[in-house]
Amino acid sequence: MTRADAEPTARVVEGDPVRLPCAGGPLLLRGAAVVETSDGVRHATTRPVSALCRCGRSAIAPWCDATHKLLPAADRPV
């Protein structure tokens, strides 16, 4: 994944959380939401603030596991 592909690995399908993109990292969701992965699996947020992976390399997708910190700057989300 490159900077141009800096989209979360899932999309919000229920709720209206505040969305805060972190430069070089995840998309933070503040508030209750349900996100859906590309294969149709739904995941409810369980925390006041949840982090959606945007680098595409998280081992716990759709959630961020901070793998983006190990990537070269050119491969991190914008």
Protein Blocks (a to p, Z undefined) as FASTA:
>chain_A
ZZklmccfbdcfedjddddddehiacddedjdddddfkopacddfbfbdcddfklpafkb
cbdehlmmmpcfklpcZZ
